[in-house]
């Protein structure tokens, strides 16, 4: 499945008439230049899940940093890293969901 289609589905799955009024997904650019991705996790099944910060720095034009801070997945990266940021979020969500299925 295409990563954007998956993200659209994740967003829709979390829309409950309330969540989308206070929370959501924000994708923007930064002036490094690069990308900024914030995905609100509060009131989702990910709110209390652990995320290991990912930080890769090769040079000013090839870097990525993803973390969870105060209930928000924060992905930052150089140009060309937007898809990788979204894939990191996807892989984490998939892992959390698989682990929760095993526990049930």
C-alpha positions, 0 to 999 in steps of 0.5 A: 500500500502506498504510504500516503494512502496508509497515512490517510487510513490511519488518520481516518481510523482515529477520527471519532468526531472529537479527536480530529477537532483537537489533534491531527497530522501536520506536514510542513517544510523547514528552512534548512531546507527539509521536512517537518512532520508532527502526528498527534498521538494523544487519544490514540492507541499509540499515546503511551507506547514507547518510541526509540528516537532515531537520529541519523546525520550524514551531512547537512543535506542528508539527515533525519531525526524522529522522536516522540515528545509530549504525545506527538511523533516528531519527524524532521529530515532533509529534503528527500526524507519525507517518505522515510519519515512517514515510513518510520512512523508506519513501521512503528505503528505496525510493530505496536499493533502486531505486539498488541495482537500477540498480547490478546 
